[in-house]
Amino acid sequence: MWAGVIFLVFIGIASITQRAILLKALLATGQTMSNNPMDAGFAQHPLLTIAHITPGLLFILLAPLQFIERIRQRWPGLHRWMGRFLLWTA
C-alpha cells in the first residue's frame, strides 16, 4: 500500500512542479495565453494559481505522514499540528 501512496505523491509533485515551471515561463515571457486552454486559464490568474498549488504541494507531502504510527506515538504534538494544517489546506 505504501508503494502506491508514494507513487501518487510523486505524481502530485510532478504535476505541481510542471504547473509552476510552465507558469514561470509564461510570466517571464509576458504571455497570458497558451496553446493549451488549461494553461491559459492558469496564466491569466498567476497569484491564484500559486495560492492553490503551494498549499496543495504541502498537503501532498504531509498527508501520508499522518498515517505513520511512529510519528503519532513519538511526536503527538507534531501529528496534531500537521492534522490541523491539513484540514486548513483541504
Secondary structure as UniProt FT lines:
FT   HELIX           2..28
FT   TURN            29..30
FT   HELIX           37..44
FT   HELIX           46..62
FT   HELIX           63..67
FT   HELIX           69..74
FT   HELIX           76..89
//
